[in-house]
Amino acid sequence: MVAYGAEQRVRVAAVRARWLRQTFVHWPFRPQAVQALLPPELAVDVYEGAAWVGLTPFVMAAVRPVGLPAKVPALPSFAETNLRTYVLRADGRDGIWFLSIDVASPVMLAARAVGAPYHLGSLRVTGEGDGDGDTVSYAGKRVGGRVSYRLRVRPGDPLRPTERDVWLTSRWRAYTRRLGRIWETPVEHEPWPLADAAVDGLEQTLTRAAGLPAPLGEPVVHFSPGVTHVRLGASRPASA
């Protein structure tokens, strides 16, 4: 069972940020289909017999990389969309594996140095999702135009997270692979405030571009207004 709150403190943050207006759209897949996309050092994590892949668009705000002087303003807000799944190392430590990361800010491409699969694109997020009947819309097109998505969700009432809700949304490290090694990036933030959400419209080619087949069922959808105290630690080679 993953932790609802952060599993570790990130005492020295490489990046501070806010993750706002985040939607989680999770589909179930056969574990073998997802395992085929992972490096050999990682095993797909499963819940109720299925592997889960999440489309998670959001706004990155108040981004402050390490070394940015306090008097210098944070980077302008920008949109990011992840396609991710959940994995286990041999020692049982769970984390996120990104199948793709689409981003509107060229600054984030620096994370390719540790294998993060960033792609530059044109992305936008509209709507706040905090009013009665309000919707939030996300759209993006990767440079080259062959991969794109459109998503519109209608957030519902706040919920008390179930075990599955926590399993799908609360992970405290990301794994990448570069130069023949697995790299680990720790993360710390407050627990996600979650709400139910309904999809009003969804078109996407991200899963197909990642090499995934059709999912086993309909998606599970959550919305969060966001977390405001995100601390990302420095990426480092994971211990054997």
C-alpha positions in Angstrom: 0.0 0.0 0.0 1.4 3.4 -1.0 1.5 6.2 1.5 -1.2 8.9 1.4 1.4 11.5 2.7 5.0 11.8 1.4 7.2 8.9 2.3 10.3 11.0 2.7 11.4 14.6 3.4 13.1 16.4 0.5 15.4 18.6 2.6 17.3 20.1 -0.2 15.0 20.8 -3.2 16.4 20.9 -6.7 13.0 22.4 -7.8 10.1 23.9 -6.0 6.7 24.3 -7.6 3.0 24.2 -7.5 1.0 21.6 -9.4 -2.5 23.1 -10.1 -5.7 22.0 -11.8 -4.6 18.4 -12.1 -6.8 15.7 -13.6 -6.0 12.0 -13.3 -7.5 9.8 -16.0 -6.5 6.2 -15.4 -7.2 3.2 -17.6 -6.6 -0.5 -16.7 -4.4 -2.6 -18.9 -3.1 -6.1 -19.0 0.1 -6.2 -17.0 2.0 -7.9 -19.8 1.2 -5.0 -22.2 2.7 -2.4 -19.8 5.6 -4.5 -18.7 6.8 -4.7 -22.4 7.4 -0.9 -22.2 9.5 -1.0 -19.1 13.3 -1.5 -18.6 14.3 -4.8 -17.2 15.2 -3.4 -13.8 11.5 -2.4 -13.1 8.4 -4.5 -12.7 4.9 -3.2 -13.4 2.9 -2.5 -10.2 -0.7 -3.8 -10.3 -3.9 -3.1 -8.4 -6.7 -5.7 -8.5 -4.9 -7.6 -11.2 -4.5 -4.7 -13.6 -1.7 -2.4 -14.6 -2.9 1.3 -14.7 -1.8 4.0 -17.0 -2.6 7.6 -16.2 -3.1 10.7 -18.4 -2.4 13.6 -16.0 -2.5 17.1 -17.3 -1.9 20.1 -15.0 -0.4 23.5 -14.6 3.2 24.0 -13.3 3.3 27.3 -11.4 5.8 29.1 -9.2 8.6 26.9 -10.5 11.9 27.8 -8.9 15.0 25.7 -9.9 17.8 25.4 -7.4 20.2 28.3 -7.4 17.6 30.9 -8.6 18.1 33.9 -6.4 15.2 34.9 -4.1 14.9 38.3 -5.8 14.5 36.7 -9.2 10.8 35.9 -10.1 9.8 32.3 -10.5 9.4 30.9 -14.0 6.1 31.8 -15.7 3.3 29.2 -15.3 3.1 26.5 -18.1 1.1 23.4 -18.9 2.4 19.9 -18.6 0.8 16.5 -19.4 2.2 13.2 -18.3 1.4 9.7 -19.4 2.6 7.4 -16.6 2.4 4.0 -15.0 3.4 2.6 -11.7 6.4 0.3 -11.1 8.4 -1.6 -8.5 12.1 -2.1 -8.0 13.5 -5.4 -6.9 13.6 -4.1 -3.3 9.8 -3.3 -3.5 10.2 0.5 -3.6 7.3 1.8 -5.8 7.3 4.8 -8.0 6.2 6.4 -11.3 7.5 5.5 -14.7 6.8 8.1 -17.4 5.8 6.8 -20.8 5.9 10.4 -22.1 5.9 14.0 -20.8 4.6 16.8 -22.9 5.4 20.3 -21.8 5.0 23.9 -23.0 8.3 25.1 -21.4 11.7 24.4 -23.1 13.4 24.8 -19.7 12.1 21.4 -18.6 13.8 19.7 -21.5 17.0 19.8 -19.4 15.6 16.7 -17.5 16.3 14.6 -20.6 19.8 14.4 -19.1 18.5 11.7 -16.7 16.2 10.1 -19.2 12.9 11.9 -18.5 11.0 11.5 -21.8 10.1 15.2 -22.3 8.5 16.4 -25.6 8.0 20.1 -26.4 4.6 21.0 -27.6 1.8 23.6 -27.6 -0.4 23.0 -24.5 -3.2 24.9 -22.8 -5.4 24.6 -19.8 -8.6 26.6 -19.4 -11.2 26.8 -16.6 -10.8 26.7 -12.9 -13.0 23.7 -11.9 -14.0 25.4 -8.6 -17.6 26.4 -9.4 -20.9 24.6 -9.7 -21.0 23.0 -13.1 -17.6 24.5 -14.1 -15.4 22.5 -16.5 -11.7 22.3 -17.0 -10.3 21.8 -20.5 -6.9 20.6 -21.6 -5.4 20.4 -25.0 -1.9 19.8 -26.4 -0.1 19.0 -29.6 3.5 17.7 -29.7 6.0 19.4 -32.0 5.6 17.7 -35.3 1.8 17.4 -34.8 1.4 13.7 -34.8 0.6 13.3 -31.1 -2.2 15.3 -29.5 -5.0 15.2 -27.0 -8.1 17.1 -26.0 -9.8 16.5 -22.6 -12.7 18.3 -20.9 -13.7 17.3 -17.4 -16.4 18.4 -15.0 -15.2 18.2 -11.3 -17.6 16.8 -8.8 -17.8 16.8 -5.0 -14.7 16.4 -2.8 -14.1 12.8 -1.7 -12.5 10.9 1.1 -9.9 8.9 -0.7 -10.3 5.1 -0.9 -7.4 2.8 -1.0 -7.6 2.7 -4.8 -7.7 6.5 -5.0 -4.5 6.8 -3.0 -2.8 4.0 -5.0 -3.5 5.8 -8.3 -2.5 9.3 -7.2 0.0 9.3 -4.4 3.6 8.3 -5.4 6.7 9.8 -4.0 9.5 9.0 -6.4 9.9 8.8 -10.2 12.2 6.5 -12.0 14.0 7.1 -15.3 16.7 5.3 -17.2 19.9 6.8 -18.7 23.3 5.5 -19.5 22.3 2.0 -18.6 21.2 3.0 -15.0 18.0 3.6 -13.2 17.7 7.1 -11.8 15.5 8.1 -8.9 13.9 11.5 -8.3 12.2 12.0 -4.9 9.2 14.2 -4.4 7.4 15.7 -1.4 4.1 17.6 -1.2 1.0 17.6 0.9 -1.7 15.0 0.2 -3.8 15.6 -2.9 -7.2 17.1 -2.3 -9.3 14.9 -4.6 -12.7 15.2 -6.2 -14.7 12.9 -8.4 -14.8 14.0 -12.0 -16.7 13.2 -15.2 -15.2 13.3 -18.7 -17.2 15.5 -21.0 -14.9 14.8 -24.0 -11.6 13.0 -24.6 -9.6 12.5 -27.8 -6.0 11.4 -27.5 -3.2 9.6 -29.4 -0.7 9.5 -26.5 -1.4 5.9 -25.5 -1.1 4.6 -29.0 2.1 6.6 -29.6 3.6 5.0 -26.4 2.9 1.5 -27.8 -0.1 0.6 -25.7 -3.1 -1.5 -26.9 -6.7 -0.6 -26.2 -7.4 -0.5 -22.4 -9.4 -3.2 -20.6 -12.1 -0.8 -19.5 -13.4 2.7 -18.9 -11.2 5.2 -17.1 -11.3 6.1 -13.4 -11.2 9.9 -13.2 -10.2 12.3 -10.4 -9.7 16.1 -10.3 -7.6 18.1 -7.8 -7.3 21.9 -7.5 -3.7 21.1 -6.8 -0.8 21.0 -4.3 1.2 24.1 -3.5 4.3 22.9 -1.7 6.0 20.6 -4.1 9.7 19.8 -3.6 11.6 17.7 -6.1 14.9 16.4 -5.0 18.0 16.0 -7.2 17.9 13.0 -9.5 20.5 10.4 -8.6 21.4 6.8 -9.7 19.3 4.4 -7.7 21.2 2.0 -5.4 21.4 -1.6 -6.6 
